[in-house]
Amino acid sequence: MKKNLLFLMLMAFLFSFESKSQCGYVSLIGEFNGWADDHYMTQDPMDPTDYSTIISFTAAMDTDGNDTIEVKFRENGDWAVNWGGDTFPSGTAVENGSNILVPLDTGNVFTTDFLVTFNCETLEYNFEAICGSIGP
């Protein structure tokens, strides 16, 4: 009887811990898309806390004319969980933080492409320019 009770208590104890869950879907949202229609990132199958995407920004997306594109990360296409930061090109995001300001190459009339990475556990992010001024 004591063994059964001990076993049940142990099982209840183990199941009472909520395991650290992975993030839901992670996306970018911002000035580039009118703060609508999330740009979803791809989850790394080897490390489900890592997300990445390639995204393109142009000067036409700068709706407020400050030579930056403002972006945030968010979870499940909802504002309940969103992350921002005050550093570029990399940093550690803060829940409900300020918009990340991605500077535009004002001499570039074409597209600037970025490889964007985000870790939903450490909240570290990085924007790596992978293509810039292409053209005459």
N, C-alpha and C positions, 0 to 999 in steps of 0.2 A: 504494500500500500504506500509506504513512504517513498519507494523508488518511483512509483507511478506519479505521485504528487510532485516529487522533485523533477521528474521528466516534464510534466505539464508546466511547472513553473519555469523551467529552463526554456521550453519552447515559447511560452508566452513572453518571456524576457527577450528572446531573440527576435521574435516577430514584432515586438513593440518598437524596435528601432526602425525608423524610416531610412531606407538606404538613400544615399546621395543620388538623386535622379539626374539623368542627363537632361540637357535643355530640350525643349520642344523644337519646333522649326525656328531657325534664326534667319532674320532678313535685314536688309538695309532699306531705309526709307529716308526721304529727304527732299531737298529743294529740286533735285534732278528729276523727280517724278511727281512734283506738286504735293508732296507729303501724302501720296495715295499709292495704291497698287504696289505692295512690297516687292522688293527684288530679293528673292529667296536665295540663301547660300546653300552650298553642298556640304553635307556632313561627311567627315572622313570615316570610312568604314573601319579603319584600324584604331582610331582614337575618336570615339563619338562626342568628345567635348570640343573637337576642332572643326571649324567651318571655314569654307573659302568660296570665293567667287571672283570672276573677272567682270569689271564694270567700266563703262565708258562715260566720260564727262566732257561736255563742250561748253563754250562760253554762252551759248544760247540758253543753257540750263540755269545760269546765274540770274535768277529772277529779281534779286534785290540790288544787283549791280555792284557788289562789294568784292568782286574778283575771287570769290570762294564759292564752293558748293557745300551747303550745310547738310550733314547726314547724321543718322543715329542707327544703332542696332536695336532690334526689338525681337521679342519672342512670340511665336504663334500669331503674327500679324495683328498684334493687339498692343495698346499702350499700357496695359497693366504691368508689364515688365519691359523696360527699355533701358538702354545704356548709352551714355554719351561720354565725351572726354574733352579735355582742353589742350591736348597735344597732337601734333601731326608730324611725321607720318606714322608714328607708333606711340603706344601708351597703354595704360591700364584704365579701362572704362569704369564708370561709376553709374550705379542704378539711378535713373532719373537725372543723369548728369546733363551738362550743357551739350549743345550740338557740336559735332566734330567739324571743324572748318578745313575743307580740302582746298588748298590754293590752286587757282587756275593758272596755266601758262598763258598769260594774256597775249603773247606773241603768236600763239598757236590758234589758227582758225579752224583747225581740224579737231580730231578727238584725242584725248589723253586717256589711255587705258590703264587700269590699276588691277593688280592682284591683291585682293583684300582678304585677310585672315582674321579670325576671331576665335578665342577660346572661351567657352561659356563657363568654365570652372574658374580659371584665373582672371578672366575678363581682359586679357591682353589682346590688343589688336595691332594690325600693321597694314599700311597701304603702300604697295610697291609699284611705282610707275613701270609699266612693262612696254609702253609704246607712247611716243610723244609726237613731236612735230614731224608729220610725214607729208610730204608734198613739196611743191616748188618753193 
